[in-house]
Amino acid sequence: MPNRHVQPDLRHLTDQYELTEDELDTTLRAVMETHPADEDLWVFGYGSLMWQPDFPFEERMLATVHGYHRSFCVYSHVWRGTKDNPGLVLGLDNGGSCRGVAYRVGAKLAEQTVENLIRREMVTRVYIPRWVSARIGDRTVRAHTYTAAHNHVQYAGKLSEKETLELIRQGHGRGGPNTEYLMNTVTHLEEMGIVDKPLGRLRDLVAMQPNYR
């Protein structure tokens, strides 16, 4: 049985910008080798996965992860922007804690779910697959999620509020306008009773602008 504390070994990844099919397959193997084959998979979502998971699940629960916080720290070159006109999307960055959603996926669908998530989240290398401890009520589960890669060109780090707003207002990519991403995220956080004051303030500032989309 895999050691439940071991993280996927991703040393196979090169410094290329996009993930190749061979690297995708090797990344999938690395993740699944650290997950017991007969156990259900928990997935932790903190951004668009909260309102657009795109995978079947057995259970959906509010959860808290410590050691990381939700932040607009990733330049979007695909889904909410382009290389020439980047948007800004959420990542899990170091420090603090994050309130989000944990999905329980049946063991038989675990590998397919992880593959779909790698294809979705790792279009480029700015996200790193990771196991985290997610607190759900009075229990803790081991959950699969994606944290921001600090050594990637798309890692924005800590931006000022002005810089953040400018990027969100200008961004438009394969998934639509960046402002829509912000609005959807805050709306779903509020529906679940999750308070994220920085994101709420960004939403209010963007909404003050006529034709903000």
ZAROFI-934212 format. One line per 5 residues: number of its first residue (from 1); their letters; for each residue x negated, y negated, z negated of N, C-alpha, C, O, CB. Coordinates in steps of 0.2 Angstrom, whole numbers. Last residue first. Glycine has a CB too. Layout:
N
NUM) A) X Y Z X Y Z X Y Z X Y Z X Y Z | ...
This chain:
213
213) RYNPQ) 89 -217 89 87 -211 93 84 -213 99 82 -208 103 93 -207 94 | 94 -230 85 88 -227 82 85 -221 86 79 -219 85 88 -226 75 | 103 -240 88 100 -235 93 94 -232 91 89 -231 95 100 -239 100 | 97 -252 76 102 -250 81 99 -245 86 93 -246 88 105 -256 85 | 90 -246 61 88 -249 68 94 -247 72 95 -241 73 81 -246 70
208) MAVLD) 93 -240 50 94 -247 50 93 -250 57 96 -255 58 90 -251 45 | 88 -227 51 95 -228 52 97 -235 53 102 -237 56 100 -225 47 | 75 -228 46 76 -227 53 83 -229 55 85 -231 61 75 -220 55 | 78 -231 33 74 -236 36 75 -235 44 76 -239 48 67 -236 35 | 84 -219 29 88 -225 28 84 -230 32 88 -234 36 88 -227 21
203) RLRGL) 74 -209 31 80 -209 35 84 -215 35 86 -218 40 84 -203 32 | 64 -214 22 63 -214 29 69 -214 33 70 -217 38 58 -208 31 | 71 -211 10 70 -218 12 68 -219 19 70 -223 22 64 -220 7 | 72 -197 11 78 -201 11 77 -208 13 81 -211 16 81 -200 4 | 58 -194 10 61 -192 16 68 -196 17 70 -199 22 63 -185 17
198) PKDVI) 56 -198 -4 52 -201 2 55 -200 9 56 -204 13 45 -198 2 | 65 -190 -11 66 -197 -11 62 -200 -5 65 -205 -1 64 -201 -17 | 74 -177 -10 67 -179 -8 67 -186 -6 69 -188 -1 65 -174 -1 | 84 -166 -18 82 -173 -18 75 -174 -16 70 -171 -19 83 -176 -25 | 95 -154 -14 88 -155 -14 87 -163 -13 88 -166 -8 84 -151 -9
193) GMEEL) 108 -150 -11 107 -153 -18 100 -154 -19 98 -155 -25 110 -149 -23 | 111 -146 1 109 -141 -3 107 -143 -10 105 -140 -14 103 -137 0 | 114 -158 8 119 -153 7 118 -147 2 122 -145 -1 121 -150 14 | 101 -164 7 106 -166 3 112 -161 2 115 -161 -3 109 -173 6 | 95 -156 17 92 -156 10 97 -158 5 98 -155 0 86 -160 10
188) HTVTN) 102 -159 28 103 -152 25 100 -152 18 102 -148 14 99 -147 30 | 99 -172 30 106 -170 29 106 -164 26 110 -163 21 109 -170 36 | 85 -171 32 87 -175 26 94 -173 25 96 -172 19 87 -182 27 | 85 -164 44 81 -162 38 84 -165 32 86 -161 27 74 -163 39 | 92 -172 53 94 -166 51 91 -163 45 94 -160 41 93 -161 57
183) MLYET) 84 -184 53 90 -184 51 93 -177 49 96 -177 43 95 -187 56 | 71 -179 59 72 -182 52 79 -182 49 80 -180 43 69 -189 52 | 76 -174 71 73 -170 67 73 -172 59 75 -169 55 66 -168 69 | 80 -186 77 85 -181 75 82 -176 70 86 -174 66 87 -178 82 | 68 -193 78 73 -196 73 78 -190 72 80 -190 66 76 -202 76
178) NPGGR) 63 -186 89 60 -185 82 64 -188 77 65 -185 71 53 -189 82 | 73 -178 101 70 -184 98 68 -183 91 71 -179 87 75 -190 97 | 69 -162 107 73 -167 106 70 -173 103 64 -173 102 80 -166 103 | 60 -151 109 66 -150 104 70 -156 103 75 -156 100 63 -148 97 | 50 -156 117 54 -151 119 61 -150 115 66 -147 118 50 -144 119
173) GHGQR) 51 -174 111 48 -168 114 53 -162 116 59 -164 117 43 -165 109 | 47 -189 105 53 -185 109 49 -180 113 45 -181 117 57 -190 114 | 43 -203 95 43 -196 97 49 -193 100 54 -194 98 41 -192 91 | 46 -216 90 43 -215 97 44 -208 99 44 -207 105 36 -217 97 | 50 -214 76 54 -218 81 52 -217 88 56 -217 93 54 -225 80
168) ILELT) 39 -207 71 45 -204 71 50 -208 76 54 -204 80 49 -204 64 | 29 -217 72 28 -211 76 35 -207 76 36 -204 81 23 -206 72 | 34 -227 64 32 -229 71 32 -222 75 34 -222 81 25 -232 72 | 34 -221 51 40 -223 55 39 -224 62 44 -223 66 43 -230 52 | 21 -219 49 25 -213 49 32 -215 53 34 -211 57 27 -211 42
163) EKESL) 16 -232 48 13 -227 53 18 -221 54 19 -219 60 6 -225 51 | 23 -236 37 24 -240 43 22 -235 49 25 -235 54 20 -246 43 | 18 -228 26 25 -228 28 27 -231 35 31 -229 39 30 -231 23 | 3 -221 31 7 -226 28 14 -225 30 15 -222 35 4 -233 30 | -2 -203 30 -1 -209 33 3 -214 29 7 -213 24 3 -208 40
158) KGAYQ) -12 -191 26 -8 -195 22 -7 -202 26 -12 -206 26 -10 -196 15 | -14 -180 40 -15 -182 33 -10 -186 30 -4 -186 32 -22 -185 33 | -12 -175 53 -11 -182 52 -14 -184 45 -16 -190 44 -5 -185 53 | -18 -163 63 -16 -164 56 -17 -172 55 -22 -175 56 -21 -160 52 | -21 -160 76 -14 -163 75 -13 -164 67 -7 -166 66 -9 -157 77
153) VHNHA) -34 -155 76 -33 -162 78 -26 -165 77 -25 -171 77 -34 -162 86 | -37 -146 60 -34 -147 67 -33 -154 69 -32 -158 65 -28 -143 67 | -41 -144 47 -46 -145 52 -44 -146 59 -48 -145 64 -51 -140 52 | -30 -142 40 -33 -148 39 -38 -150 44 -40 -155 46 -36 -149 32 | -15 -135 44 -22 -134 45 -26 -141 45 -25 -145 49 -24 -130 51
148) ATYTH) -1 -133 33 -5 -137 38 -12 -136 38 -15 -135 32 -3 -145 36 | 7 -117 32 4 -123 29 0 -127 34 -2 -124 39 0 -121 23 | 21 -107 32 16 -110 36 14 -116 33 18 -121 32 18 -111 44 | 26 -91 24 27 -98 26 21 -100 30 16 -96 32 28 -102 20 | 33 -78 15 29 -79 21 31 -87 23 37 -88 24 30 -75 27
143) ARVTR) 33 -74 -2 36 -77 4 31 -79 9 25 -81 8 40 -83 2 | 37 -65 -16 31 -67 -11 34 -68 -5 37 -64 -2 26 -60 -11 | 46 -72 -29 45 -67 -24 39 -70 -20 37 -76 -20 52 -67 -19 | 52 -72 -46 47 -75 -41 46 -70 -36 45 -64 -37 40 -76 -44 | 67 -77 -55 62 -72 -52 58 -76 -47 59 -81 -45 66 -67 -49
138) DGIRA) 77 -86 -59 72 -83 -65 67 -78 -62 64 -74 -66 76 -80 -70 | 77 -95 -45 81 -94 -51 75 -92 -57 71 -95 -58 86 -89 -51 | 64 -91 -37 71 -91 -35 74 -90 -42 74 -84 -44 73 -86 -30 | 48 -97 -31 53 -96 -37 60 -97 -35 62 -102 -33 51 -101 -43 | 36 -90 -22 42 -94 -22 47 -92 -28 48 -86 -29 46 -93 -15
133) SVWRP) 20 -89 -18 25 -87 -23 30 -92 -23 29 -98 -24 21 -87 -30 | 15 -86 -1 16 -90 -6 20 -87 -11 24 -83 -10 18 -97 -4 | 5 -82 13 9 -79 8 9 -84 2 4 -86 0 7 -72 6 | 4 -90 29 1 -89 22 7 -86 18 13 -87 19 -1 -96 19 | -2 -96 45 3 -92 41 0 -90 34 -6 -89 34 4 -85 45
128) IYVRT) -4 -113 48 -8 -107 46 -3 -103 42 0 -105 38 -14 -109 41 | -3 -125 61 0 -121 56 -4 -115 54 -6 -112 59 7 -120 57 | -10 -129 72 -10 -134 67 -6 -131 61 -7 -133 55 -6 -140 69 | -13 -123 84 -16 -120 78 -15 -124 72 -18 -123 67 -23 -119 79 | 3 -122 94 -4 -124 93 -7 -121 86 -3 -118 83 -5 -132 94
123) VMERR) 13 -113 91 12 -115 98 5 -118 99 1 -116 104 17 -120 100 | 16 -108 79 9 -108 81 8 -109 88 4 -106 91 6 -102 78 | 30 -107 77 26 -112 73 19 -113 75 16 -118 74 26 -109 66 | 35 -98 87 38 -104 86 33 -109 82 33 -115 84 44 -103 81 | 26 -87 86 27 -90 92 30 -97 91 29 -101 95 32 -85 97
118) ILNEV) 28 -84 72 21 -86 75 22 -89 81 19 -94 82 17 -80 75 | 42 -80 72 39 -86 68 32 -89 71 31 -95 71 39 -85 61 | 41 -69 79 45 -74 82 43 -81 78 43 -86 82 53 -73 81 | 33 -61 71 31 -62 78 35 -68 80 32 -73 83 32 -56 82 | 42 -60 60 35 -63 59 33 -65 66 30 -71 67 30 -59 55
113) TQEAL) 53 -53 65 54 -60 63 47 -63 62 47 -69 64 57 -59 56 | 47 -41 68 49 -45 74 50 -52 71 49 -57 75 56 -42 76 | 43 -36 55 38 -38 60 41 -42 66 37 -47 68 35 -31 63 | 56 -35 49 51 -40 46 46 -41 52 44 -47 52 48 -36 40 | 67 -27 51 66 -33 56 60 -38 54 59 -43 57 73 -37 55
108) KAGVR) 66 -18 41 66 -15 48 65 -21 53 62 -20 59 72 -12 50 | 68 -25 30 62 -22 31 61 -20 38 56 -21 41 60 -16 27 | 78 -40 31 77 -33 30 71 -30 33 68 -33 38 83 -29 34 | 74 -55 23 75 -52 30 74 -44 29 69 -42 25 70 -54 35 | 79 -69 14 77 -62 14 79 -58 20 85 -58 22 80 -58 8
103) YAVGR) 73 -85 13 77 -80 17 74 -73 16 68 -72 16 77 -82 25 | 73 -99 4 70 -93 5 75 -88 8 81 -88 6 67 -90 -2 | 71 -117 5 75 -111 6 71 -105 7 66 -105 11 80 -112 12 | 64 -129 -6 66 -127 0 71 -121 0 74 -120 -5 60 -126 5 | 53 -140 -14 60 -136 -15 62 -135 -8 63 -140 -4 65 -141 -19
98) CSGGN) 37 -139 -19 41 -140 -13 48 -136 -15 47 -130 -16 38 -139 -7 | 23 -148 -28 28 -143 -27 33 -144 -21 34 -150 -19 32 -141 -33 | 6 -152 -28 13 -154 -30 17 -147 -29 15 -142 -30 16 -159 -26 | -5 -148 -15 -4 -151 -21 4 -152 -22 8 -152 -17 -6 -158 -20 | -7 -148 3 -10 -146 -3 -7 -151 -9 -6 -157 -8 -17 -146 -4
93) DLGLV) 8 -147 13 1 -149 12 -1 -148 5 4 -147 1 0 -157 13 | 17 -141 26 16 -140 18 9 -142 17 4 -139 20 17 -132 16 | 24 -153 37 20 -147 35 20 -146 28 22 -151 24 13 -148 38 | 35 -161 49 33 -159 42 29 -153 42 29 -148 46 40 -157 38 | 30 -172 62 34 -167 59 31 -164 52 26 -166 51 35 -160 64
88) LGPND) 30 -184 74 28 -182 68 32 -177 65 38 -179 64 27 -188 63 | 24 -187 91 29 -188 86 26 -185 79 20 -185 79 36 -184 87 | 14 -194 103 15 -189 98 21 -191 94 22 -197 92 9 -188 94 | 11 -196 118 16 -200 114 18 -195 108 24 -193 108 22 -202 119 | 2 -187 123 1 -194 125 5 -198 121 4 -204 120 3 -195 132
83) KTGRW) 6 -175 119 0 -177 117 -1 -184 118 -5 -188 114 -5 -173 121 | 23 -178 112 19 -175 117 12 -177 115 11 -181 110 20 -178 124 | 37 -172 102 32 -177 104 28 -174 110 29 -168 112 28 -181 99 | 43 -162 96 46 -168 94 41 -174 97 42 -180 95 47 -169 87 | 36 -150 101 43 -150 100 46 -157 99 52 -158 100 45 -146 93
78) VHSYV) 22 -155 105 27 -151 109 34 -152 107 38 -154 111 25 -143 107 | 15 -162 96 13 -163 103 18 -159 108 17 -159 114 6 -161 104 | 16 -171 81 20 -166 86 18 -167 93 19 -173 95 27 -166 85 | 5 -171 68 7 -174 74 10 -169 78 8 -163 79 1 -177 78 | 10 -169 51 8 -165 57 10 -169 63 16 -170 64 11 -158 57
73) CFSRH) 15 -174 39 7 -174 40 5 -170 46 -1 -169 47 4 -170 34 | 26 -177 30 26 -178 37 18 -179 39 16 -185 39 30 -185 39 | 28 -164 18 25 -170 20 25 -171 28 24 -166 31 18 -171 18 | 30 -155 3 33 -156 10 30 -163 12 31 -168 8 41 -156 10 | 16 -147 -6 22 -151 -5 24 -153 2 20 -152 7 21 -158 -9
68) YGHVT) 10 -134 -16 11 -137 -9 17 -142 -10 21 -141 -14 12 -132 -4 | 10 -129 -28 4 -129 -25 4 -133 -19 -1 -134 -16 1 -122 -25 | 25 -119 -29 21 -124 -32 14 -123 -28 12 -118 -26 20 -122 -39 | 41 -118 -22 34 -116 -21 30 -121 -24 31 -127 -23 33 -115 -13 | 58 -113 -25 53 -118 -26 46 -115 -25 45 -110 -28 54 -122 -33
63) ALMRE) 74 -111 -16 67 -108 -19 63 -114 -20 63 -119 -17 64 -103 -15 | 90 -105 -13 86 -111 -14 79 -108 -18 80 -103 -22 89 -116 -19 | 93 -91 -1 93 -94 -8 88 -100 -9 83 -101 -5 90 -89 -13 | 100 -79 8 97 -86 8 98 -89 2 104 -90 -1 101 -90 14 | 100 -63 15 101 -67 9 97 -74 10 92 -74 13 98 -64 3
58) EFPFD) 97 -57 27 102 -54 22 104 -58 17 109 -58 14 99 -47 19 | 95 -63 44 93 -62 37 99 -60 32 105 -60 34 91 -69 34 | 89 -66 60 94 -63 56 91 -62 49 85 -61 48 97 -57 58 | 83 -82 66 82 -75 64 87 -73 60 90 -76 55 75 -74 61 | 84 -96 66 84 -92 72 82 -85 71 78 -82 76 79 -96 77
53) PQWML) 85 -107 57 80 -101 56 79 -97 62 74 -95 63 83 -97 50 | 89 -122 55 88 -118 61 83 -112 61 78 -112 64 86 -123 67 | 88 -127 42 94 -128 46 94 -125 53 99 -125 56 95 -135 47 | 75 -123 38 81 -123 33 88 -124 36 93 -121 34 80 -129 28 | 66 -124 48 69 -118 46 74 -118 41 78 -113 41 63 -114 43
48) SGYGF) 63 -138 48 68 -136 52 70 -129 51 76 -127 53 66 -136 59 | 57 -136 32 58 -141 37 64 -138 41 69 -137 39 52 -143 41 | 54 -125 24 54 -132 20 56 -138 25 57 -143 23 47 -133 17 | 56 -108 20 57 -114 25 58 -120 21 61 -121 16 64 -113 29 | 49 -93 18 51 -99 15 51 -105 20 46 -106 24 45 -101 9
43) VWLDE) 55 -76 18 52 -82 22 54 -88 19 60 -89 17 55 -82 30 | 52 -60 13 55 -66 12 51 -71 16 45 -71 16 54 -68 4 | 56 -43 19 52 -49 20 56 -56 17 61 -57 19 50 -50 27 | 57 -28 11 60 -33 14 55 -39 14 51 -39 10 67 -35 11 | 46 -14 13 49 -19 9 52 -25 13 50 -26 19 43 -22 4
38) DAPHT) 38 -5 20 45 -3 18 49 -8 13 54 -7 11 45 4 14 | 26 -10 22 30 -9 28 37 -7 26 42 -8 30 27 -3 32 | 19 -24 13 21 -17 13 27 -15 18 32 -19 18 24 -15 6 | 8 -34 21 15 -34 19 17 -26 19 16 -23 24 19 -38 24 | -4 -36 27 -4 -38 20 3 -38 18 5 -41 12 -7 -45 20
33) EMVAR) -2 -32 40 -6 -28 36 -6 -30 29 -8 -26 25 -13 -28 39 | 5 -43 45 9 -37 43 5 -32 39 7 -28 35 11 -33 49 | -5 -52 48 0 -54 43 3 -47 40 4 -46 34 5 -58 46 | -13 -45 57 -16 -48 51 -11 -49 45 -12 -47 40 -20 -54 52 | -4 -44 67 -6 -38 64 -9 -40 57 -8 -36 52 -12 -34 68
28) LTTDL) -2 -57 71 3 -53 69 1 -47 65 4 -46 59 8 -51 75 | -15 -60 76 -12 -64 70 -7 -60 67 -6 -59 61 -10 -71 72 | -16 -52 87 -20 -50 81 -18 -54 75 -18 -51 69 -27 -53 83 | -6 -58 95 -5 -51 93 -9 -49 87 -7 -46 82 -7 -46 98 | -12 -70 96 -5 -70 93 -4 -63 91 -2 -62 85 1 -72 98
23) EDETL) -23 -67 103 -24 -70 96 -17 -69 93 -17 -68 87 -26 -77 97 | -17 -63 115 -21 -58 111 -22 -60 104 -22 -56 99 -28 -57 114 | -11 -75 119 -7 -69 118 -11 -64 114 -8 -61 109 -4 -65 124 | -18 -89 111 -18 -84 116 -13 -78 114 -12 -77 108 -25 -82 119 | -14 -105 105 -15 -98 103 -14 -93 109 -9 -94 113 -10 -96 98
18) EYQDT) -23 -119 110 -17 -115 110 -19 -108 108 -24 -106 109 -14 -116 117 | -37 -124 108 -31 -128 105 -25 -124 105 -21 -124 100 -29 -134 110 | -50 -114 101 -46 -116 106 -40 -120 103 -38 -119 98 -44 -111 111 | -58 -108 92 -57 -116 91 -53 -118 97 -53 -124 98 -63 -119 90 | -51 -92 87 -56 -97 90 -54 -104 89 -49 -105 86 -57 -95 98
13) LHRLD) -47 -81 75 -45 -86 79 -51 -90 81 -56 -91 77 -40 -91 75 | -52 -71 66 -52 -69 73 -50 -76 78 -52 -76 84 -47 -64 75 | -49 -74 53 -56 -76 56 -56 -75 63 -61 -77 67 -61 -72 52 | -38 -72 46 -37 -75 52 -44 -78 55 -44 -82 59 -33 -81 51 | -31 -61 36 -38 -63 38 -37 -65 45 -36 -62 50 -42 -56 38
8) PQVHR) -18 -65 25 -20 -63 31 -27 -65 33 -29 -71 32 -15 -65 37 | -22 -63 7 -19 -67 13 -21 -64 19 -26 -60 19 -22 -74 12 | -17 -52 -6 -22 -53 -1 -18 -57 5 -12 -56 6 -24 -47 2 | -8 -48 -16 -11 -55 -17 -16 -56 -11 -18 -62 -10 -16 -55 -23 | -4 -35 -14 1 -41 -13 -2 -48 -13 1 -52 -12 6 -40 -18
3) NPM) -13 -24 -4 -13 -28 -10 -9 -34 -9 -10 -38 -4 -21 -30 -11 | -3 -11 4 -7 -17 4 -7 -21 -2 -2 -21 -6 -4 -22 10 | -4 6 0 0 0 0 -4 -6 0 -9 -6 -4 5 0 -6
